[in-house]
Amino acid sequence: MPRLEAVYQELPSAVAAHAAPIDWSALTAQFAAVRATTQSLAAPLSAEDACVQSMPDASPAKWHLAHSSWFFETFVLALHEPDHRPFDASFRMLFNSYYQQVGARHPRAQRGLLTRPPLAQVMAYRTQVDGRMLALLRTMEAKPVALQQTVAQLINLGLQHEQQHQELLLTDLKHLLSCHPLWPAYMEEPQKVELTIAGIAETAWQSVAEGLYSIGHSGKGFAFDNESPRHGVYVQAAQIALRPVSNGEFLRFVLDGGYSQPQWWLAEGWDWCQAQQLSHPWYWRAPQGGSRLEDWQEFSLYGALALHGQRPVCHLSYYEADAYARWAGARLPTEMEWEVAMAAHAEHGWQAGASDAHRTQPNLHLHPQPMAGDAAPATGQVWEWTQSSYAAYPGFRVAEGAVGEYNGKFMVNQYVLRGSSCLTPTGHSRLSYRNFFPATARWQMSGLRLARDA
């Protein structure tokens, strides 16, 4: 096992540097709030719900609860807690995700076999880690400034990491519940959405002028390492839709035989579509035949819902999103076009993920809401596929040590998604955020907006 001092000797490049003094009171409150939110998400779950792994790409809720605590114990407490002793030495291996430099890991596809430790012990682990972290935070103001910066950076990274797992906990749980023949609900819908058969307004387009632009994180506030460095890009003239594609629009593709017509699909995507015998988005079904919108249902964390034509379509793979765009006579935007277009609105006070009313509280809605005809671009409902491969920005460097494994080593065979979703915690989204998944991923809240050449 490598010595921790050697593994974590460098500051994590996954975190933007802090220049101002650390407000430990605010950071302590943020730590408590994020940790409490995770607990609240798990509160409706039984021990059985929390243990099952429905597919290799998903993790049990119990594992998410333990791993997000493992992160703080491994990267903060193990280095900075006086007389540190782990809660349970076996947890270092059981709940390590992909940090090769930390040591051995339990196989990802076998996380559902971890019936032990029981859920109650995992919750006790969270409680103890919280207490130890809060005790450490109370001592930090008296520490040297350089040490304060190091610890604050690690805590900020840990909080952002936990917020990522809050969204993953919900999407993984949604897949699990969808495997049940009765399509049970995670919770009741807080406010019923009125159904309408009226079509959504025609797509409005925003022009992106040809030219040189700067993209990437500006250096203010938190950012993951893959959002930097900020750099110049050349963008051709284009147009980008002001809203994502809706259920009603995507249903036209389904009913037109889009899943059985190879001309719309990338070759690899078509082979995958045929092998999987796909005919519609993952969580859709049509008990009554499916020739009309009102015949269709979709699964949500609220259980089975009537398919609402004005909600953004979600749970699409890259292949499905790309095929729809071709069928619609358009294409997917590049991530450069997406950021440039949204930055134009940000200059006037609009922020990514914050333009919709339902984004003012964390997880107020657990399913995309019907879209209105606002002039501001609709975001914060679904992650949006771009045609950009996930790769390093010019000048990107992976940090030394285990924390450097956070993003850089995944920059292959994946595509970038931009924006945020209805399950993304409030405050976690930003203009430069780069989510990424392989082309076949469907279980995330992934949709699309169209682009076209000017």
Backbone torsions as a table, in degrees:
resi	resn	phi	psi	omega
1	MET	NA	128.4	-178.3
2	PRO	-68.1	149.1	177.3
3	ARG	-69.0	135.5	-177.7
4	LEU	-59.5	-36.9	-177.8
5	GLU	-60.7	-34.2	179.5
6	ALA	-78.1	-36.8	-176.5
7	VAL	-69.0	-39.5	-172.7
8	TYR	-112.2	33.4	-173.5
9	GLN	-74.0	-20.5	-178.4
10	GLU	-101.8	149.8	172.9
11	LEU	-67.7	142.9	-177.7
12	PRO	-70.4	124.7	176.1
13	SER	-73.6	-7.8	179.2
14	ALA	-70.6	-4.8	-175.9
15	VAL	-123.7	136.3	175.3
16	ALA	-68.9	140.3	-177.2
17	ALA	-67.0	145.5	176.6
18	HIS	-98.0	127.7	176.9
19	ALA	-99.4	-31.9	-176.5
20	ALA	-84.4	159.6	174.9
21	PRO	-58.1	149.3	-177.5
22	ILE	-78.7	129.9	172.8
23	ASP	-90.0	91.8	-173.9
24	TRP	-68.8	-29.1	177.2
25	SER	-64.8	-45.4	179.6
26	ALA	-66.8	-40.5	-179.6
27	LEU	-66.8	-36.1	176.8
28	THR	-64.3	-43.4	178.7
29	ALA	-64.4	-39.1	178.7
30	GLN	-65.6	-42.3	178.3
31	PHE	-58.3	-48.1	-179.1
32	ALA	-62.5	-39.7	-177.5
33	ALA	-67.7	-45.0	-179.2
34	VAL	-64.1	-44.4	-179.6
35	ARG	-64.5	-38.1	179.2
36	ALA	-67.6	-34.7	179.0
37	THR	-63.0	-42.5	177.5
38	THR	-60.2	-42.9	178.7
39	GLN	-60.4	-41.9	-177.6
40	SER	-66.5	-34.0	177.8
41	LEU	-66.0	-32.3	-179.1
42	ALA	-84.7	-13.9	-173.4
43	ALA	-57.6	-38.1	-178.7
44	PRO	-75.0	-3.5	-171.2
45	LEU	-92.3	141.8	170.3
46	SER	-83.0	168.7	175.8
47	ALA	-60.3	-34.7	177.8
48	GLU	-67.0	-44.8	176.9
49	ASP	-55.4	-41.6	-169.9
50	ALA	-77.7	-14.5	-173.0
51	CYS	-99.7	-24.2	-169.8
52	VAL	-79.5	140.6	173.6
53	GLN	-112.0	115.8	-171.9
54	SER	-84.2	-18.7	177.0
55	MET	-164.2	162.3	-176.9
56	PRO	-59.9	-31.0	-178.1
57	ASP	-75.2	-20.7	-178.6
58	ALA	-98.4	157.1	177.5
59	SER	-121.5	149.3	176.2
60	PRO	-64.1	150.3	178.1
61	ALA	-57.0	-37.5	180.0
62	LYS	-60.9	-38.2	178.9
63	TRP	-66.7	-42.7	176.8
64	HIS	-58.6	-43.5	-179.8
65	LEU	-61.8	-40.3	-178.8
66	ALA	-76.8	-43.6	-175.7
67	HIS	-64.0	-39.6	179.9
68	SER	-66.2	-26.0	173.3
69	SER	-80.1	-39.3	175.3
70	TRP	-53.3	-39.2	-178.3
71	PHE	-59.5	-47.5	-179.9
72	PHE	-68.7	-38.8	179.7
73	GLU	-66.9	-39.5	-174.6
74	THR	-77.7	-42.8	-172.3
75	PHE	-97.2	-16.9	-179.7
76	VAL	-116.4	-60.6	-173.9
77	LEU	-66.0	-40.4	-177.1
78	ALA	-61.5	-26.4	-179.5
79	LEU	-98.1	-31.4	-167.2
80	HIS	-121.5	-4.5	177.6
81	GLU	-86.4	126.6	177.5
82	PRO	-60.7	135.3	178.1
83	ASP	53.5	45.6	-176.2
84	HIS	-60.3	133.9	170.7
85	ARG	-135.0	128.8	-178.3
86	PRO	-67.4	153.1	175.9
87	PHE	-59.2	-45.8	177.2
88	ASP	-153.8	118.9	-174.7
89	ALA	-60.2	-27.9	-179.1
90	SER	-70.0	-21.5	-178.8
91	PHE	-65.5	-25.4	-179.9
92	ARG	-57.8	-37.3	178.0
93	MET	-88.0	-42.7	-173.7
94	LEU	-62.0	-36.2	-171.0
95	PHE	-116.0	17.5	169.6
96	ASN	-77.8	129.7	-177.3
97	SER	-84.8	-69.4	-175.1
98	TYR	-143.9	19.1	-176.8
99	TYR	-86.1	93.7	-177.0
100	GLN	-60.6	-36.2	-175.6
101	GLN	-76.0	-12.0	175.9
102	VAL	-79.4	-31.1	-179.9
103	GLY	138.2	-156.1	-175.7
104	ALA	-65.5	155.1	-179.6
105	ARG	-135.9	145.6	170.9
106	HIS	-76.1	137.9	-177.0
107	PRO	-56.8	135.7	-176.7
108	ARG	-57.6	-44.0	-175.5
109	ALA	-70.2	-7.9	-177.8
110	GLN	-112.7	17.4	179.9
111	ARG	-64.7	-27.8	178.5
112	GLY	-71.4	-10.9	177.7
113	LEU	-84.8	-5.2	-178.2
114	LEU	-82.8	68.7	175.2
115	THR	-66.9	-20.8	174.2
116	ARG	-124.4	137.5	6.5
117	PRO	-68.4	151.7	177.8
118	PRO	-69.3	164.7	-178.8
119	LEU	-56.7	-39.4	-178.9
120	ALA	-60.7	-37.3	179.3
121	GLN	-71.3	-35.9	176.1
122	VAL	-63.3	-40.8	178.4
123	MET	-67.2	-35.7	175.1
124	ALA	-64.8	-36.7	175.9
125	TYR	-60.6	-46.3	178.1
126	ARG	-60.1	-44.6	-178.5
127	THR	-61.3	-43.4	-178.9
128	GLN	-68.2	-42.7	178.1
129	VAL	-60.9	-41.6	178.0
130	ASP	-58.9	-47.2	-179.0
131	GLY	-62.3	-41.9	-179.8
132	ARG	-69.0	-38.5	177.7
133	MET	-65.4	-43.8	179.5
134	LEU	-64.5	-36.3	176.3
135	ALA	-64.2	-41.1	177.8
136	LEU	-65.0	-42.4	-179.4
137	LEU	-61.1	-34.2	-179.3
138	ARG	-67.2	-17.7	-177.9
139	THR	-97.9	-6.7	-166.2
140	MET	-72.3	-31.2	-177.0
141	GLU	-61.7	-24.4	-179.0
142	ALA	-89.1	-1.3	-176.8
143	LYS	-87.3	161.7	175.8
144	PRO	-57.9	149.0	-174.7
145	VAL	-58.5	-42.1	-178.8
146	ALA	-61.5	-40.5	178.2
147	LEU	-67.4	-39.0	177.0
148	GLN	-58.7	-43.8	179.8
149	GLN	-61.6	-44.4	-179.4
150	THR	-60.5	-49.1	-177.1
151	VAL	-67.1	-41.3	179.9
152	ALA	-62.7	-40.3	178.1
153	GLN	-62.2	-43.6	-179.7
154	LEU	-66.2	-39.4	179.1
155	ILE	-66.7	-43.1	177.8
156	ASN	-60.5	-42.3	177.0
157	LEU	-62.5	-43.2	179.4
158	GLY	-62.1	-37.0	178.8
159	LEU	-69.9	-42.9	177.0
160	GLN	-64.5	-39.0	175.8
161	HIS	-60.7	-43.6	179.8
162	GLU	-66.5	-36.2	176.8
163	GLN	-64.9	-35.7	173.3
164	GLN	-60.3	-41.2	-179.1
165	HIS	-73.1	-24.0	173.4
166	GLN	-62.9	-44.0	178.2
167	GLU	-68.1	-41.7	178.4
168	LEU	-63.6	-38.5	178.1
169	LEU	-56.3	-43.4	-178.4
170	LEU	-71.6	-42.7	-179.6
171	THR	-69.8	-36.1	177.0
172	ASP	-67.8	-40.6	177.8
173	LEU	-64.9	-38.9	178.9
174	LYS	-60.4	-42.9	177.9
175	HIS	-63.3	-42.2	178.6
176	LEU	-58.4	-49.9	-177.5
177	LEU	-67.1	-29.1	178.7
178	SER	-69.0	-20.7	178.3
179	CYS	-76.0	-14.3	178.9
180	HIS	-78.3	134.8	-175.5
181	PRO	-63.7	-21.1	-178.9
182	LEU	-92.2	-0.2	-178.6
183	TRP	48.8	60.9	-177.5
184	PRO	-70.1	155.0	-179.2
185	ALA	-89.3	143.8	169.4
186	TYR	-70.4	-40.8	174.8
187	MET	-158.3	166.5	178.9
188	GLU	-74.2	144.3	176.7
189	GLU	-66.2	126.1	-174.5
190	PRO	-66.1	-31.1	-179.2
191	GLN	-147.0	119.1	-177.8
192	LYS	-65.7	136.7	178.4
193	VAL	-91.4	127.8	-179.2
194	GLU	-68.6	129.9	177.9
195	LEU	-79.0	146.5	175.9
196	THR	-144.8	144.1	176.6
197	ILE	-97.0	1.4	178.1
198	ALA	-66.3	141.1	178.9
199	GLY	-75.0	158.0	177.7
200	ILE	-79.6	153.0	-178.4
201	ALA	-60.9	154.0	177.5
202	GLU	-57.1	150.2	-178.2
203	THR	-63.1	129.3	172.5
204	ALA	-98.0	145.8	-172.7
205	TRP	-119.5	144.6	174.0
206	GLN	-109.1	132.4	179.5
207	SER	-83.6	140.5	172.9
208	VAL	-115.7	117.1	-176.9
209	ALA	-75.4	144.6	175.5
210	GLU	-61.1	139.8	177.4
211	GLY	159.7	-175.4	177.8
212	LEU	-95.1	134.1	-178.7
213	TYR	-136.3	160.9	172.7
214	SER	-106.4	132.1	175.8
215	ILE	-129.8	167.1	-177.9
216	GLY	105.7	172.5	-174.7
217	HIS	-67.5	138.8	-175.8
218	SER	-77.2	-14.2	-177.6
219	GLY	100.8	-6.7	179.7
220	LYS	-99.1	124.0	179.0
221	GLY	81.2	-171.3	-176.1
222	PHE	-75.4	148.2	168.9
223	ALA	-156.4	147.7	170.7
224	PHE	-74.5	159.0	-176.1
225	ASP	-62.4	-29.5	-177.0
226	ASN	-72.9	-6.6	177.4
227	GLU	-88.7	-2.3	-174.7
228	SER	-128.8	164.6	-2.9
229	PRO	-81.1	159.9	174.0
230	ARG	-65.1	138.6	-172.9
231	HIS	-154.5	165.6	-178.7
232	GLY	-87.8	142.8	176.5
233	VAL	-136.1	152.0	174.4
234	TYR	-102.1	128.3	-177.7
235	VAL	-120.6	129.5	174.2
236	GLN	-73.6	157.9	177.0
237	ALA	-60.4	134.9	-176.3
238	ALA	-154.3	173.2	171.4
239	GLN	-129.3	144.5	-179.3
240	ILE	-132.4	138.4	-177.5
241	ALA	-66.0	147.2	-179.4
242	LEU	-82.5	-4.5	179.1
243	ARG	-148.0	160.7	175.5
244	PRO	-70.6	166.1	174.3
245	VAL	-69.1	140.4	-176.1
246	SER	-94.4	166.8	173.4
247	ASN	-57.1	-45.0	-177.9
248	GLY	-61.3	-40.6	179.1
249	GLU	-67.3	-43.0	-178.5
250	PHE	-68.6	-30.3	177.4
251	LEU	-61.8	-33.6	177.4
252	ARG	-61.4	-39.4	176.3
253	PHE	-62.8	-43.5	178.9
254	VAL	-61.6	-49.6	-176.0
255	LEU	-70.8	-21.8	177.6
256	ASP	-83.2	3.6	179.7
257	GLY	82.3	25.7	-176.9
258	GLY	-59.1	-30.5	-180.0
259	TYR	-82.2	-3.5	179.6
260	SER	-120.0	11.9	-178.1
261	GLN	-119.3	105.0	-172.5
262	PRO	-66.1	-16.8	-175.8
263	GLN	-65.9	-18.4	-178.9
264	TRP	-90.3	-10.1	-167.5
265	TRP	-108.4	145.2	164.8
266	LEU	-61.3	149.0	-174.8
267	ALA	-57.0	-46.1	-179.9
268	GLU	-66.4	-37.9	177.9
269	GLY	-65.2	-39.2	179.0
270	TRP	-65.4	-42.6	177.7
271	ASP	-61.3	-42.4	179.4
272	TRP	-66.0	-43.7	179.4
273	CYS	-59.0	-43.2	-179.8
274	GLN	-69.8	-40.9	179.7
275	ALA	-63.7	-35.7	179.4
276	GLN	-85.8	-7.2	-179.1
277	GLN	55.2	49.9	-177.3
278	LEU	-83.0	146.7	175.5
279	SER	-141.5	-1.0	-179.9
280	HIS	-171.7	169.5	177.4
281	PRO	-57.1	157.8	-167.3
282	TRP	-54.1	-48.7	-171.0
283	TYR	-98.4	20.7	176.4
284	TRP	-96.7	151.1	169.0
285	ARG	-153.9	156.6	-177.6
286	ALA	-130.2	85.4	-178.5
287	PRO	-60.9	-23.1	-174.3
288	GLN	-108.0	18.7	175.6
289	GLY	112.7	-43.0	170.2
290	GLY	91.7	23.1	179.8
291	SER	-89.1	-11.0	179.5
292	ARG	-131.6	158.1	179.5
293	LEU	-56.3	-42.4	-175.3
294	GLU	-70.2	-8.0	176.8
295	ASP	-80.8	-15.3	-168.4
296	TRP	-100.7	150.4	172.1
297	GLN	-126.1	160.2	169.8
298	GLU	-136.1	147.4	-179.8
299	PHE	-84.4	141.6	178.5
300	SER	-140.1	175.5	174.2
301	LEU	-68.7	-10.5	171.9
302	TYR	-93.5	9.2	-176.3
303	GLY	91.9	-157.0	-178.6
304	ALA	-74.7	130.2	177.2
305	LEU	-124.2	148.4	169.6
306	ALA	-62.9	138.4	-179.2
307	LEU	-67.5	115.8	-178.4
308	HIS	-93.5	122.7	-174.3
309	GLY	-64.0	-21.9	-175.2
310	GLN	-99.7	-0.6	173.0
311	ARG	-76.8	149.1	172.3
312	PRO	-63.2	138.5	175.5
313	VAL	-70.0	142.9	-177.8
314	CYS	-143.0	171.4	-177.8
315	HIS	65.3	43.7	174.7
316	LEU	-101.2	144.1	168.2
317	SER	-76.5	167.5	173.6
318	TYR	-59.0	-40.6	-177.9
319	TYR	-61.7	-42.9	179.7
320	GLU	-67.2	-42.6	179.1
321	ALA	-62.1	-43.4	-179.9
322	ASP	-66.2	-40.4	179.8
323	ALA	-65.3	-42.0	178.3
324	TYR	-61.9	-44.0	-177.9
325	ALA	-59.5	-42.4	178.5
326	ARG	-64.0	-45.1	179.1
327	TRP	-59.2	-36.1	-178.2
328	ALA	-81.6	2.0	179.8
329	GLY	75.5	27.2	-178.8
330	ALA	-136.1	-155.0	178.9
331	ARG	-156.0	173.3	172.1
332	LEU	-80.2	145.9	176.0
333	PRO	-72.6	157.1	166.5
334	THR	-77.1	160.8	178.2
335	GLU	-67.7	-25.7	176.3
336	MET	-67.4	-46.5	176.9
337	GLU	-59.3	-43.1	-178.9
338	TRP	-59.7	-49.1	-176.5
339	GLU	-68.2	-39.4	178.6
340	VAL	-62.9	-44.3	-179.0
341	ALA	-64.2	-44.6	-178.7
342	MET	-72.1	-30.2	177.9
343	ALA	-64.9	-31.4	178.3
344	ALA	-62.1	-35.8	177.7
345	HIS	-78.2	-33.0	179.9
346	ALA	-62.3	-30.3	178.3
347	GLU	-62.9	-19.9	-179.7
348	HIS	-106.1	20.6	174.3
349	GLY	97.6	-6.2	178.5
350	TRP	-80.9	140.5	178.9
351	GLN	-123.0	141.6	179.3
352	ALA	-58.1	128.6	177.2
353	GLY	83.7	1.3	-174.8
354	ALA	-121.8	5.0	-173.8
355	SER	-83.4	-17.4	-176.7
356	ASP	-97.2	144.2	-175.3
357	ALA	-60.5	-33.4	-176.5
358	HIS	-72.1	-5.0	-179.0
359	ARG	-88.9	1.8	-174.7
360	THR	-77.5	-13.8	176.9
361	GLN	-133.3	148.1	-178.8
362	PRO	-68.5	128.4	173.9
363	ASN	55.8	34.7	174.8
364	LEU	-65.1	-34.7	174.6
365	HIS	-124.6	138.2	-179.6
366	LEU	-108.7	16.3	178.0
367	HIS	-151.6	145.6	179.8
368	PRO	-55.3	143.4	-178.6
369	GLN	-101.0	156.1	178.4
370	PRO	-56.3	141.3	-176.6
371	MET	-88.2	142.2	176.2
372	ALA	-98.1	177.3	-179.0
373	GLY	-97.3	42.0	-177.3
374	ASP	-69.4	156.6	177.6
375	ALA	-75.2	-29.9	178.5
376	ALA	-72.9	148.1	-179.5
377	PRO	-66.1	136.3	179.6
378	ALA	-81.7	117.2	175.9
379	THR	-136.5	-179.6	177.8
380	GLY	81.4	10.9	179.3
381	GLN	-108.0	-47.6	178.9
382	VAL	-138.4	146.8	167.9
383	TRP	-65.8	143.6	-172.0
384	GLU	-116.4	119.0	177.4
385	TRP	-61.8	139.6	167.5
386	THR	-116.1	167.1	178.7
387	GLN	-85.4	6.4	-175.4
388	SER	-87.0	128.8	173.0
389	SER	-68.5	145.3	179.4
390	TYR	-77.0	110.2	-177.7
391	ALA	-144.7	168.0	-178.4
392	ALA	-72.5	143.5	169.5
393	TYR	-71.3	155.3	177.2
394	PRO	-57.3	128.4	-179.7
395	GLY	90.7	-1.7	179.3
396	PHE	-65.8	138.6	176.3
397	ARG	-133.5	135.2	175.5
398	VAL	-80.9	132.1	-179.2
399	ALA	-69.9	154.7	171.8
400	GLU	-69.6	151.4	175.1
401	GLY	93.0	173.7	-172.9
402	ALA	-64.6	-35.7	-178.5
403	VAL	-64.3	-24.5	176.2
404	GLY	-65.5	-12.2	177.2
405	GLU	-79.5	-0.6	-170.3
406	TYR	-60.0	-47.3	-174.1
407	ASN	-128.3	-41.7	-166.7
408	GLY	-57.6	-38.3	-173.8
409	LYS	-74.0	-5.2	179.2
410	PHE	-97.7	8.5	-174.9
411	MET	-82.7	63.6	177.3
412	VAL	-161.1	138.9	173.7
413	ASN	57.3	36.1	177.4
414	GLN	-140.3	161.3	178.8
415	TYR	-118.6	153.7	-176.7
416	VAL	-87.8	136.2	169.8
417	LEU	-114.0	144.0	-178.0
418	ARG	-119.9	164.0	176.9
419	GLY	93.5	-130.1	179.1
420	SER	-170.2	176.9	179.3
421	SER	-126.1	176.0	177.9
422	CYS	-65.3	-16.2	178.3
423	LEU	-95.7	-5.1	179.3
424	THR	-73.0	127.5	-179.6
425	PRO	-59.1	144.1	177.0
426	THR	-57.8	135.1	-179.7
427	GLY	88.7	-5.5	-177.5
428	HIS	-92.1	-16.9	-177.8
429	SER	-93.3	157.2	175.5
430	ARG	-163.4	166.1	-172.9
431	LEU	-60.4	-35.0	-173.1
432	SER	-93.3	1.8	-174.7
433	TYR	-61.9	132.2	179.9
434	ARG	-119.6	99.1	171.3
435	ASN	-84.3	161.2	-177.2
436	PHE	-156.9	140.4	177.8
437	PHE	-150.9	158.9	174.3
438	PRO	-68.0	163.0	-171.6
439	ALA	-64.2	-23.0	-177.5
440	THR	-90.6	-4.5	-174.9
441	ALA	-66.5	128.1	-178.5
442	ARG	-127.6	-15.4	-170.4
443	TRP	-82.4	-7.9	175.2
444	GLN	-85.4	166.3	178.5
445	MET	-76.8	67.7	-172.4
446	SER	-110.0	127.4	176.8
447	GLY	-130.9	-149.8	-180.0
448	LEU	-158.6	155.5	162.6
449	ARG	-123.9	151.7	-173.7
450	LEU	-87.3	155.4	171.0
451	ALA	-138.5	163.0	176.8
452	ARG	-155.6	155.6	178.0
453	ASP	-69.7	143.5	-178.8
454	ALA	-78.5	NA	NA
